[in-house]
């Protein structure tokens, strides 16, 4: 299996895991914060999708992020540039997803754009180094493997843990 085939399968799989992990959550479960201290599932889901959207669409491809193109900043009454990094605990707690099924449209569109872009990337492109705002010089290996795949795995783990703390099924294994 080539590296790009691995990345395609791994990201598609983790995208499916995200959608499966949150699809049936109630508003209360989505915004649960144990001891009122950590980020809730809604924040982790939003932050993961928003970061992937910013990095892959805006920074790498120089395209308008799905977030802005579809007006999600307006729908959620949020800063059009926000993506979660550097937010205070109070700002993160204030992130609200009032209609999960509608919001999953944004998440799915972001995932689809990443997966479509990955179909155009070849193994020989992975060594290409880009000087990306905020991230600095990164190869596509680092962007896809680190910023997209590892970042997603970290937040998926958070979601599974937060589900478990609510006596819901976390990791499906």
C-alpha positions in Angstrom: 0.0 0.0 0.0 1.3 3.4 -0.9 1.5 6.2 1.7 -1.2 8.2 0.1 -3.5 5.1 0.0 -2.8 4.7 3.7 -3.7 8.3 4.4 -6.9 8.1 2.3 -8.1 5.0 4.1 -7.1 6.2 7.6 -8.8 9.6 7.2 -11.9 8.1 5.7 -12.1 5.7 8.6 -11.6 8.3 11.2 -14.1 10.5 9.6 -16.7 7.7 9.7 -15.8 7.1 13.4 -16.5 10.7 14.2 -19.8 10.7 12.5 -20.8 7.4 14.2 -19.6 8.7 17.6 -21.8 11.7 17.7 -24.8 10.9 15.4 -27.4 10.1 18.1 -26.3 12.5 20.9 -28.8 14.7 22.7 -28.1 18.4 23.3 -27.3 17.6 26.9 -24.9 14.8 26.0 -23.2 17.0 23.3 -22.6 19.9 25.7 -21.7 17.8 28.9 -18.7 19.1 30.7 -17.5 16.9 33.6 -17.0 19.0 36.7 -17.6 22.0 34.5 -13.9 21.9 33.6 -13.1 20.3 30.2 -14.3 20.9 26.7 -17.5 19.3 25.7 -18.1 17.0 22.7 -19.7 19.9 20.6 -16.4 21.9 21.0 -14.2 18.9 20.1 -16.4 18.1 17.0 -16.5 21.7 15.9 -12.8 22.3 16.5 -11.7 19.1 14.7 -13.8 19.8 11.6 -12.9 23.5 11.6 -9.2 22.9 11.9 -9.2 20.3 9.1 -11.2 22.7 7.0 -8.8 25.6 7.7 -5.6 23.6 7.2 -6.6 21.5 4.1 -8.8 24.0 2.3 -7.5 27.4 3.3 -3.8 26.9 4.1 -2.8 24.1 1.7 -5.2 24.5 -1.2 -5.7 28.3 -0.8 -9.5 27.9 -1.1 -12.3 29.4 0.9 -13.0 27.1 3.9 -16.3 25.3 3.8 -17.1 27.1 7.2 -17.1 30.5 5.4 -18.4 29.4 2.0 -21.5 27.8 3.5 -22.0 30.6 6.1 -21.6 28.4 9.2 -20.0 31.3 11.1 -23.3 33.2 10.7 -25.5 30.2 11.4 -23.6 29.6 14.7 -23.0 33.3 15.4 -19.3 32.8 15.7 -16.2 34.6 14.6 -15.6 33.7 10.9 -11.9 33.1 11.7 -12.4 31.1 14.9 -11.3 27.5 15.0 -10.7 26.9 18.7 -7.0 27.1 19.2 -6.1 29.6 21.9 -9.7 30.0 23.1 -10.2 30.4 26.9 -12.1 27.8 28.8 -15.1 30.1 28.9 -15.0 30.7 25.1 -14.7 27.0 24.4 -17.6 26.2 26.7 -19.7 28.9 24.9 -19.5 27.0 21.6 -23.0 25.6 21.0 -24.3 23.3 18.4 -28.1 23.8 18.6 -29.0 21.4 15.7 -26.6 18.5 15.5 -28.0 17.0 12.4 -27.7 20.3 10.5 -24.2 20.9 11.8 -23.2 17.4 10.7 -23.8 18.7 7.2 -20.8 21.1 7.7 -18.7 18.3 9.2 -19.5 15.9 6.3 -18.9 18.6 3.6 -15.5 19.3 5.2 -14.6 15.6 5.3 -15.7 15.2 1.7 -13.5 18.1 0.6 -10.5 16.6 2.4 -11.2 13.1 0.9 -11.6 14.6 -2.6 -8.4 16.5 -2.3 -6.5 13.4 -1.1 -7.6 11.7 -4.4 -5.5 14.2 -6.3 -2.4 13.9 -4.1 0.3 11.5 -5.3 3.0 9.8 -3.2 5.7 12.0 -4.8 3.7 15.1 -3.6 4.0 14.1 0.1 7.6 15.4 0.4 6.5 18.8 -0.9 7.2 21.4 1.8 4.9 24.4 2.2 5.4 27.5 4.3 2.0 27.6 6.0 0.8 30.6 8.0 0.7 29.6 11.7 2.0 26.1 11.1 5.4 27.1 9.5 7.2 24.8 7.1 5.5 21.5 6.8 5.6 18.7 4.3 2.3 17.2 3.1 3.3 14.1 5.1 3.3 16.3 8.2 0.1 18.1 7.3 -1.9 15.0 6.5 -0.3 12.7 9.1 0.0 15.1 11.9 -2.3 18.0 11.5 -5.2 16.0 10.0 -4.9 12.3 11.1 -3.2 12.5 14.6 -5.2 15.7 15.5 -8.4 13.9 14.6 -7.5 10.8 16.6 -6.8 12.9 19.7 -10.2 14.6 19.5 -12.0 11.3 18.7 -10.5 9.9 21.9 -11.8 12.9 23.8 -15.3 12.3 22.5 -15.2 8.6 23.4 -14.0 9.5 26.9 -16.7 12.1 27.3 -19.3 9.6 26.2 -18.0 7.0 28.6 -18.2 9.5 31.5 -21.9 9.8 30.6 -22.4 6.1 30.7 -22.6 6.0 26.9 -20.7 3.6 24.7 -17.3 5.3 23.9 -14.8 3.5 21.8 -16.6 0.8 19.8 -14.0 -1.8 20.4 
